Amino acid sequence: QVLLVESGGGLVQPGGSLRLSCAASGFTFSSVTMRWYRQAPGNERELVAAISTTGTGGTTTYADSVKGRFTISRDNAKNTVYLQMNSLKPEDTAVYYCYARTPSGSWGQGTQVTVSS
């Protein structure tokens, strides 16, 4: 059974930082591309960042809106993917979801990030 558990969300002031974590189980983590999505109220879910498998180079991609501010990484020994978020803006406020590109696609439950003064 695939399980993805996000953590690390919370309330932060503009300009602040947060690190999200997603602990994975139930599949061979090192062989799966991992992604972070977010969804703000009234908006569609959007792709924020992705990281390929280490075997394919661990290539990272980012949405234009977060390039230079967010960093995705993975620790295959811990079956965990991270999203380091710096220079946060109010428009980054959303529920952030972890996604594993397993054959059927798997989602975490989401973690709320609120950027507000």
NUKEDREN-522117 format. One record per residue (C-alpha): residue number from 1; residue in one letter; x, y, z. Coordinates in Angstrom, 1 decimal, always signed. Example, Ala and Ser with C-alpha at 12.3 -4.5 7.8 and 13.67 -1.06 7.14 Angstrom:
<num:1	residu:A	xx:+12.3	yy:-4.5	zz:+7.8>
<num:2	residu:S	xx:+13.7	yy:-1.1	zz:+7.1>
This chain:
<num:1	residu:Q	xx:+0.0	yy:+0.0	zz:+0.0>
<num:2	residu:V	xx:+1.4	yy:+3.3	zz:-1.1>
<num:3	residu:L	xx:+1.5	yy:+6.0	zz:+1.6>
<num:4	residu:L	xx:+2.8	yy:+9.6	zz:+1.3>
<num:5	residu:V	xx:+2.8	yy:+11.7	zz:+4.4>
<num:6	residu:E	xx:+3.6	yy:+15.4	zz:+4.1>
<num:7	residu:S	xx:+4.8	yy:+17.6	zz:+7.0>
<num:8	residu:G	xx:+6.4	yy:+21.0	zz:+7.6>
<num:9	residu:G	xx:+3.6	yy:+23.3	zz:+6.6>
<num:10	residu:G	xx:+2.5	yy:+26.3	zz:+8.7>
<num:11	residu:L	xx:+2.2	yy:+30.0	zz:+9.0>
<num:12	residu:V	xx:+5.1	yy:+32.1	zz:+8.0>
<num:13	residu:Q	xx:+5.7	yy:+35.8	zz:+7.3>
<num:14	residu:P	xx:+6.5	yy:+37.1	zz:+3.8>
<num:15	residu:G	xx:+10.2	yy:+36.6	zz:+3.1>
<num:16	residu:G	xx:+10.4	yy:+33.6	zz:+5.4>
<num:17	residu:S	xx:+11.2	yy:+30.0	zz:+4.8>
<num:18	residu:L	xx:+9.7	yy:+26.6	zz:+5.3>
<num:19	residu:R	xx:+10.9	yy:+23.1	zz:+4.5>
<num:20	residu:L	xx:+8.2	yy:+20.5	zz:+3.5>
<num:21	residu:S	xx:+8.9	yy:+16.8	zz:+3.9>
<num:22	residu:C	xx:+7.1	yy:+13.9	zz:+2.3>
<num:23	residu:A	xx:+7.8	yy:+10.5	zz:+3.8>
<num:24	residu:A	xx:+7.0	yy:+7.6	zz:+1.4>
<num:25	residu:S	xx:+6.4	yy:+3.9	zz:+1.8>
<num:26	residu:G	xx:+4.9	yy:+1.0	zz:-0.1>
<num:27	residu:F	xx:+6.9	yy:+1.3	zz:-3.3>
<num:28	residu:T	xx:+10.5	yy:+1.5	zz:-4.4>
<num:29	residu:F	xx:+11.1	yy:+5.1	zz:-3.7>
<num:30	residu:S	xx:+14.4	yy:+5.4	zz:-5.5>
<num:31	residu:S	xx:+12.8	yy:+4.3	zz:-8.8>
<num:32	residu:V	xx:+10.0	yy:+6.8	zz:-8.9>
<num:33	residu:T	xx:+9.9	yy:+10.5	zz:-10.0>
<num:34	residu:M	xx:+8.5	yy:+12.7	zz:-7.2>
<num:35	residu:R	xx:+6.6	yy:+15.9	zz:-7.5>
<num:36	residu:W	xx:+5.2	yy:+18.7	zz:-5.3>
<num:37	residu:Y	xx:+1.9	yy:+20.3	zz:-6.3>
<num:38	residu:R	xx:-0.1	yy:+23.1	zz:-4.7>
<num:39	residu:Q	xx:-3.6	yy:+24.2	zz:-4.7>
<num:40	residu:A	xx:-4.9	yy:+27.6	zz:-3.6>
<num:41	residu:P	xx:-8.6	yy:+28.2	zz:-2.9>
<num:42	residu:G	xx:-10.5	yy:+28.7	zz:-6.1>
<num:43	residu:N	xx:-7.5	yy:+27.6	zz:-8.2>
<num:44	residu:E	xx:-6.6	yy:+24.4	zz:-10.0>
<num:45	residu:R	xx:-3.8	yy:+22.2	zz:-8.6>
<num:46	residu:E	xx:-0.5	yy:+23.2	zz:-10.1>
<num:47	residu:L	xx:+2.8	yy:+21.6	zz:-10.4>
<num:48	residu:V	xx:+5.5	yy:+23.3	zz:-8.3>
<num:49	residu:A	xx:+8.5	yy:+21.1	zz:-8.6>
<num:50	residu:A	xx:+9.7	yy:+17.7	zz:-9.7>
<num:51	residu:I	xx:+12.7	yy:+15.5	zz:-9.3>
<num:52	residu:S	xx:+13.6	yy:+12.5	zz:-11.4>
<num:53	residu:T	xx:+15.1	yy:+9.3	zz:-10.1>
<num:54	residu:T	xx:+18.8	yy:+9.3	zz:-9.1>
<num:55	residu:G	xx:+19.4	yy:+6.8	zz:-11.8>
<num:56	residu:T	xx:+18.3	yy:+9.3	zz:-14.4>
<num:57	residu:G	xx:+20.3	yy:+12.1	zz:-12.9>
<num:58	residu:G	xx:+18.0	yy:+13.5	zz:-10.3>
<num:59	residu:T	xx:+16.9	yy:+16.1	zz:-12.7>
<num:60	residu:T	xx:+14.8	yy:+18.9	zz:-11.2>
<num:61	residu:T	xx:+12.2	yy:+21.1	zz:-12.8>
<num:62	residu:Y	xx:+10.3	yy:+24.1	zz:-11.4>
<num:63	residu:A	xx:+7.3	yy:+26.3	zz:-12.1>
<num:64	residu:D	xx:+8.4	yy:+29.7	zz:-13.3>
<num:65	residu:S	xx:+6.7	yy:+31.3	zz:-10.2>
<num:66	residu:V	xx:+9.1	yy:+29.5	zz:-7.8>
<num:67	residu:K	xx:+12.4	yy:+29.3	zz:-9.7>
<num:68	residu:G	xx:+15.2	yy:+30.6	zz:-7.7>
<num:69	residu:R	xx:+13.2	yy:+30.4	zz:-4.4>
<num:70	residu:F	xx:+12.2	yy:+26.8	zz:-4.0>
<num:71	residu:T	xx:+14.5	yy:+23.7	zz:-4.1>
<num:72	residu:I	xx:+13.3	yy:+20.1	zz:-4.4>
<num:73	residu:S	xx:+15.5	yy:+17.3	zz:-3.2>
<num:74	residu:R	xx:+15.3	yy:+13.6	zz:-2.3>
<num:75	residu:D	xx:+16.9	yy:+11.3	zz:+0.2>
<num:76	residu:N	xx:+16.5	yy:+7.8	zz:-1.1>
<num:77	residu:A	xx:+18.0	yy:+6.3	zz:+2.2>
<num:78	residu:K	xx:+15.1	yy:+7.9	zz:+4.1>
<num:79	residu:N	xx:+12.4	yy:+7.5	zz:+1.4>
<num:80	residu:T	xx:+11.8	yy:+11.2	zz:+1.7>
<num:81	residu:V	xx:+11.4	yy:+14.1	zz:-0.7>
<num:82	residu:Y	xx:+11.8	yy:+17.7	zz:+0.4>
<num:83	residu:L	xx:+10.7	yy:+21.1	zz:-0.7>
<num:84	residu:Q	xx:+12.8	yy:+24.0	zz:+0.6>
<num:85	residu:M	xx:+10.9	yy:+27.2	zz:+0.2>
<num:86	residu:N	xx:+12.6	yy:+30.5	zz:+0.7>
<num:87	residu:S	xx:+11.6	yy:+34.1	zz:+0.1>
<num:88	residu:L	xx:+8.0	yy:+33.1	zz:+0.5>
<num:89	residu:K	xx:+5.3	yy:+35.4	zz:-0.8>
<num:90	residu:P	xx:+1.6	yy:+35.7	zz:+0.1>
<num:91	residu:E	xx:+0.8	yy:+34.1	zz:-3.3>
<num:92	residu:D	xx:+2.6	yy:+31.0	zz:-2.2>
<num:93	residu:T	xx:-0.3	yy:+30.3	zz:+0.2>
<num:94	residu:A	xx:-1.8	yy:+27.0	zz:-0.7>
<num:95	residu:V	xx:-2.2	yy:+23.4	zz:+0.3>
<num:96	residu:Y	xx:+1.0	yy:+21.6	zz:-0.9>
<num:97	residu:Y	xx:+0.7	yy:+18.0	zz:-2.0>
<num:98	residu:C	xx:+3.3	yy:+15.3	zz:-2.6>
<num:99	residu:Y	xx:+2.9	yy:+13.1	zz:-5.6>
<num:100	residu:A	xx:+4.6	yy:+9.9	zz:-6.5>
<num:101	residu:R	xx:+4.7	yy:+8.9	zz:-10.2>
<num:102	residu:T	xx:+3.8	yy:+5.3	zz:-9.5>
<num:103	residu:P	xx:+1.9	yy:+3.3	zz:-12.2>
<num:104	residu:S	xx:-1.4	yy:+4.6	zz:-10.8>
<num:105	residu:G	xx:-0.1	yy:+7.9	zz:-9.4>
<num:106	residu:S	xx:-0.2	yy:+8.4	zz:-5.7>
<num:107	residu:W	xx:-1.0	yy:+11.6	zz:-3.6>
<num:108	residu:G	xx:-0.4	yy:+12.6	zz:-0.1>
<num:109	residu:Q	xx:-3.0	yy:+14.3	zz:+2.1>
<num:110	residu:G	xx:-1.5	yy:+17.7	zz:+1.8>
<num:111	residu:T	xx:-0.1	yy:+20.3	zz:+4.2>
<num:112	residu:Q	xx:-1.2	yy:+23.9	zz:+4.5>
<num:113	residu:V	xx:+1.2	yy:+26.7	zz:+3.9>
<num:114	residu:T	xx:+0.1	yy:+30.2	zz:+4.8>
<num:115	residu:V	xx:+2.2	yy:+33.2	zz:+4.0>
<num:116	residu:S	xx:+0.9	yy:+36.3	zz:+5.8>
<num:117	residu:S	xx:+2.0	yy:+39.1	zz:+8.1>
